[in-house]
Amino acid sequence: MNSKRQPNTTATATAADFLMASRQCEIRNLEYFLQMGRLVQSVGNLVHGLQRERGATNLYLGSGCQRFARERSVILKENDQLAAIFRKALTDIQEDLTTHPVSSPLLGHIASALHSLDQLAEFRQKVVGQEASVADATDWFCDAIHQLITVVFEAAETVAEPSIAGLLVAMVHVMNGKEYCGQERAAGSAGFSSGQFENALSRRMMHLVEAQERCFEVFVAFANDDSLALWQTLRSHPRELEIERMRQKAVSVGPYKSLDREMADRWFNLMTDRMDDLKKIEDSVENAFHHRCVERYTEARHSLAHQETLLASLEQRNASTMPVLVVCDNGVDASTADAWAGDGVGQQSGRSIFDLVQEQTRRLRQMSEELQSAKEALEDRRTQEKAVLLLMEHRDISNDEAHRLLRKLAMDQGKRLPDVARALVSMAGVLG
């Protein structure tokens, strides 16, 4: 009787195979976000351009199309170029976006952003024909900008690397803060140019200031050192004191007292300078994001090469015919450790593969724990937006009023804003 063991005709999957696959999957994700960096950068530049166009368009319409025509024409040409760059970045990453297991909301918001850009030329014609009001222009640009910023927000949701996710969280919040700053510039310009602030406009100013502060608090928690240094420089700029004094006039003057209308130009220029400085901070975060992607990609490639070399050397060792029981400590409770039979794996080889499995398990667990804070920040923002929409629908109130009501509920109950928002969303789920 021939007792010689016959070779298997089909290769059996091994722990080493899946270790390699895990590393290769990590590298593919990092390659994806290296490409995503160009898209994120193009979004940030386009948003800034549309914010400038919104300001110029409001001044143009507010003057009966008599002022800012030349400046607006220059901005329009620049924005056409920025939109083309955004579309090119999308084209370059389209295959990866549609084949990578990204979230469906990311693709949906990209579609919405493109739809808004497709309507831009038609809306500009309405502006030239004075068929759109200042309010119409503000609303249109705010919606288009919101769709673009949400693309970055949804991209951050798909990151599995903590340091990269944290930088995207910082970026999306500084972009949001800058957008609220732009809306405050528009609201203040409307009040100062008319010489008075109605109560509703004053309340909107207060809401926009508070919204900026909430965004910048999250930004500070996740930003890199260089961006934080720029943020401190902005905060200490003498311009900030003058802006604060003008804010106080806006919220305290009341509808029955008049202001010098010449203050409108000063306000607009101050807030424009502030937004330009915020764009520098945003660019700093984007630069850190790109460098971190490159750094992590290089590290992952080196780690994969090292692991390939190590596994190759293990295969050359004489394997013991004695089965080895491999026990994997999950780092939590020894009684729940994983175990499997390492049939045909020599003791020395088995222990080495075991060490690699343990190292990868611990590393992925640590990454998951570090990623949690970034995901929580994103989820808090998403939940608050859901709560605001619910309040708007059920109370028939505006976005600003819904935000104020949410803050009031949090203060009255002595709870964090995200916790109150989460309770509202949960209650709506139960009732609806």
Secondary structure, DSSP 4 states (H G I P E B T S, - for coil): ---PPPPPSSPPP-HHHHHHHHHHHHHHHHHHHHHHHHHHHHHHHHHHHHHHHHHHHHHHHHTTS-SSHHHHHHHHHHHHHHHHHHHHHHHHHHHHHHHS---HHHHHHHHHHHHHHHTHHHHHHHHHTT-S-HHHHHHHHHHHHHHHHHHHHHHHHT--SHHHHHHHHHHHHHHHHHHHHHHHHHHHHHHHHHT---HHHHHHHHHHHHHHHHHHHHHHHH--HHHHHHHHHHHTSHHHHHHHHHHHHHHHS-TTS---TTHHHHHHHHHHHHHHHHHHHHHHHHHHHHHHHHHHHHHHHHHHHHHHHHHHHHHTSPPPSS-EEEEE--SS-GGG-EEEEETT--HHHHHHHHHHHHHHHHHHHHHHHHHHHHHHHHHHHHHHHHHHHHHHHHHT--HHHHHHHHHHHHHHHT--HHHHHHHHHHHHHHH-
